[in-house]
Amino acid sequence: MPEKEPRISFHEQIQRNKAKSGYFFFIMIISIIFSMSYIVFGYYNSDKIALASVGAKKADISQYRQLYNSVEGLTLASGMPMPKIYIMESEQTNAFATGRDPQHSVICVTTGALKKLDKQELEGVLGHELSHIANFDIRFMTLTAVLIGMIAIISQIFLRSLWYRGSNREGKGNPIFMLIAIALAILAPILTQMVQFAISRKREYAADASSVKFTRSPTGLIGALKKIKGEHAPESSGRINKAVAPLFMSDPFRKKFSELFSTHPALEKRIGILERM
């Protein structure tokens, strides 16, 4: 005759499930604290992190006098403080702005942009980046990162709590409800990310419009975007980290899939809107 399985004390079972639940929530609390600390650190050091990740160096004022003059002229016209100016070695025509506020801001321009753009086109690009600083877009991106992270964590807590609840009932939970919960836990962060991308694309359009306001003409930015569009496949060579790619004026990787999953609008759309201004 088969041996009978040993009896389980309900007190022991309760204690075991409590220990499992407590361990899980302890891990989640530690994860939340770590995530929030990382985000706060990243927010206050966003400029240093971004510049270090692309190997940018501070622009020498004697070597890049025209660049400094262009930025200074635009800041005077817009009433903004002068940002720090950095140069990044890359054949791409690109630029990005970073810093938590206008008083702690940085504009970084690629060597490719300095070679390929004329004065008016470069000012169009600089106006675009200055508008990101003026609109506190770095702060916005930080807050959306917090939102996405929190939704992902809450989704995981919700999913795990259902899992433990189901196991406590010895698998007698509703499987359909469990499947719906799993689907929601997986889809919630993805949908939130898509909303973030959509808002990010809108802010790129706003930065284009603000550049026209700063430079008093869309011609320069149109010319710059057309040159970017006409470039060959982007040279990334691992220099640009995908984490900082959304900061750039145009997507450094030029993703081929749907715009729904891109932080930047299509160049054709941006040019078309600017040509109607």
C-alpha positions in Angstrom: 0.0 0.0 0.0 1.3 3.5 -0.8 2.5 5.5 2.2 0.2 8.2 3.4 1.6 11.7 3.0 2.3 13.3 6.4 -0.3 15.6 7.8 0.4 19.4 7.6 -0.3 21.5 10.6 -2.5 24.5 9.6 -0.5 26.6 12.0 2.7 25.6 10.2 1.1 26.4 6.8 -0.1 29.8 7.9 3.3 30.7 9.2 5.0 29.5 6.0 2.7 31.6 3.8 3.2 34.6 6.0 6.9 34.2 5.8 6.8 34.0 2.0 4.5 37.1 1.7 6.7 39.1 4.1 9.9 38.2 2.2 8.3 39.3 -1.1 7.1 42.6 0.2 10.4 43.2 1.9 12.2 42.7 -1.4 9.7 45.0 -3.2 10.2 47.8 -0.6 14.0 47.5 -1.0 13.5 47.7 -4.8 11.3 50.8 -4.5 13.8 52.5 -2.3 16.6 51.6 -4.6 14.7 52.7 -7.7 13.7 56.1 -6.2 17.3 56.7 -5.0 18.6 55.9 -8.5 16.1 58.3 -10.1 16.8 61.1 -7.7 20.6 60.7 -8.2 20.0 60.6 -12.0 17.9 63.7 -11.8 20.5 65.8 -10.0 23.4 64.4 -12.1 21.6 64.0 -15.4 24.1 66.3 -17.2 27.2 64.5 -15.9 25.7 61.1 -16.7 24.7 62.0 -20.2 27.9 63.7 -21.1 30.1 60.9 -19.7 28.0 58.3 -21.6 28.8 59.8 -25.0 32.4 60.9 -24.2 31.6 64.6 -24.6 34.2 67.3 -23.7 33.7 70.9 -22.8 34.0 73.2 -25.9 37.1 75.4 -25.8 35.8 79.0 -26.3 38.8 80.0 -28.4 38.3 77.0 -30.8 34.5 77.2 -31.0 34.0 81.0 -30.8 31.2 81.0 -33.4 29.3 78.3 -31.5 29.5 80.3 -28.3 28.4 83.5 -30.1 25.3 81.7 -31.5 24.3 80.2 -28.2 24.9 83.6 -26.4 22.8 85.5 -29.0 19.9 83.0 -28.6 20.0 83.1 -24.8 20.0 86.9 -24.8 17.0 86.9 -27.2 15.1 84.4 -25.1 16.1 85.8 -21.6 17.7 82.5 -20.6 20.9 81.9 -18.7 23.9 80.8 -20.8 24.2 77.0 -20.7 27.5 75.1 -20.6 28.6 74.0 -24.1 30.1 70.5 -24.9 31.3 68.8 -28.0 30.8 65.2 -28.9 32.9 63.3 -31.5 30.4 61.9 -34.0 29.8 62.1 -37.7 26.1 62.3 -37.1 24.4 65.7 -37.4 22.9 65.9 -34.0 22.7 67.7 -30.6 21.1 67.3 -27.2 20.4 69.3 -24.1 20.4 68.2 -20.5 20.3 69.5 -17.0 17.6 69.7 -14.4 16.8 73.4 -14.9 18.0 76.5 -17.0 20.6 77.3 -14.3 22.1 73.9 -14.5 21.9 73.2 -18.2 24.1 71.9 -20.9 24.0 71.8 -24.7 26.1 69.2 -26.5 26.7 69.4 -30.3 28.3 66.7 -32.4 31.4 67.5 -34.5 29.3 66.3 -37.5 26.8 69.1 -36.9 29.5 71.7 -36.7 31.0 70.5 -40.0 27.8 70.0 -42.0 25.5 72.9 -40.9 25.8 76.5 -41.9 25.3 79.3 -39.3 21.5 79.6 -39.8 21.0 75.8 -39.6 23.1 75.5 -36.5 21.1 78.2 -34.8 17.9 76.4 -35.7 19.3 73.3 -33.9 20.5 75.3 -30.9 17.1 77.0 -30.7 15.5 73.6 -30.6 17.7 72.5 -27.7 17.3 75.7 -25.8 13.6 75.3 -25.9 13.9 71.8 -24.2 15.8 73.6 -21.4 13.3 76.4 -21.2 10.4 74.0 -21.1 12.0 71.9 -18.3 11.8 68.8 -20.5 14.5 67.0 -18.4 12.3 67.4 -15.3 9.3 66.0 -17.3 11.3 63.0 -18.5 12.4 62.3 -14.9 8.8 62.4 -13.6 7.6 60.1 -16.4 10.4 57.7 -15.6 9.2 57.7 -12.0 5.6 57.1 -13.1 6.6 54.2 -15.4 8.8 52.6 -12.7 6.0 52.9 -10.1 3.4 51.4 -12.4 5.7 48.5 -13.2 6.3 47.9 -9.4 2.6 48.2 -8.5 1.8 45.8 -11.3 4.3 43.3 -10.0 2.9 43.7 -6.4 -0.6 43.2 -7.7 0.4 40.1 -9.7 2.4 38.6 -6.8 -0.4 39.2 -4.3 -2.8 37.3 -6.5 -0.3 34.5 -6.9 0.1 34.2 -3.1 -3.6 34.5 -2.5 -4.2 31.7 -5.1 -1.5 29.5 -3.5 -3.0 30.0 -0.1 -6.3 28.7 -1.4 -4.5 25.6 -2.7 -5.0 26.6 -6.4 -8.8 27.1 -6.1 -8.6 30.6 -7.4 -10.4 31.6 -10.6 -8.0 30.9 -13.5 -9.7 33.4 -15.8 -9.3 36.2 -13.3 -5.7 35.2 -12.8 -5.1 35.4 -16.6 -6.7 38.8 -16.8 -4.5 40.0 -13.9 -1.4 38.7 -15.5 -2.3 40.4 -18.8 -2.9 43.7 -17.0 0.4 43.4 -15.1 2.3 42.9 -18.3 0.4 45.4 -20.4 0.2 48.3 -17.9 3.9 49.3 -18.1 4.0 48.9 -21.9 0.9 51.1 -22.4 2.4 53.7 -20.0 5.6 53.6 -22.0 3.7 54.2 -25.2 1.9 57.2 -23.6 5.3 58.6 -22.6 6.6 58.2 -26.2 3.5 60.0 -27.5 4.0 62.9 -25.1 7.8 63.0 -25.9 7.0 63.3 -29.6 4.6 66.2 -28.9 7.4 67.9 -27.0 9.7 67.6 -30.0 7.1 69.4 -32.1 6.9 72.1 -29.4 10.7 72.4 -29.4 10.7 72.9 -33.2 8.1 75.6 -32.9 10.0 77.3 -30.1 13.2 77.2 -32.2 11.3 79.2 -34.8 10.3 81.7 -32.1 13.9 82.1 -30.9 15.4 82.4 -34.4 12.5 84.3 -36.0 12.6 81.9 -39.0 11.9 78.2 -39.7 14.5 78.1 -42.5 17.5 77.1 -40.5 15.9 74.2 -38.7 14.2 73.0 -41.9 17.6 72.9 -43.6 19.2 71.1 -40.6 16.4 68.4 -40.5 16.7 67.9 -44.3 20.5 67.3 -43.9 19.8 64.8 -41.1 17.2 63.1 -43.2 19.7 62.8 -46.1 22.4 61.3 -44.1 23.3 57.6 -44.5 22.6 55.0 -41.9 23.5 56.6 -38.5 27.0 55.8 -37.2 26.4 54.6 -33.6 29.4 52.3 -33.1 28.2 51.8 -29.5 29.2 55.3 -28.5 25.6 56.5 -27.9 23.8 54.7 -25.1 20.2 53.9 -25.8 19.3 55.3 -22.4 20.3 58.8 -23.5 19.0 58.5 -27.1 15.7 60.3 -26.3 17.7 63.4 -25.4 19.0 64.0 -28.9 17.4 66.3 -31.4 16.8 63.4 -33.8 16.8 59.7 -33.0 20.4 58.6 -33.2 19.3 55.0 -34.1 16.6 56.0 -36.6 14.3 53.1 -35.7 12.4 51.6 -38.6 9.4 50.2 -36.7 6.2 52.0 -35.8 6.3 55.6 -34.5 4.3 54.4 -31.6 7.5 53.0 -30.1 9.7 56.0 -30.9 10.4 59.1 -28.8 10.9 61.2 -31.9 8.4 62.1 -34.7 9.3 61.2 -38.3 11.6 63.8 -39.8 9.2 64.2 -42.8 6.4 65.2 -40.4 8.6 67.7 -38.6 9.8 69.3 -41.8 6.2 69.4 -43.2 4.9 71.3 -40.2 7.9 73.8 -40.2 7.4 74.5 -43.9 3.8 75.6 -43.1 5.0 78.1 -40.5 
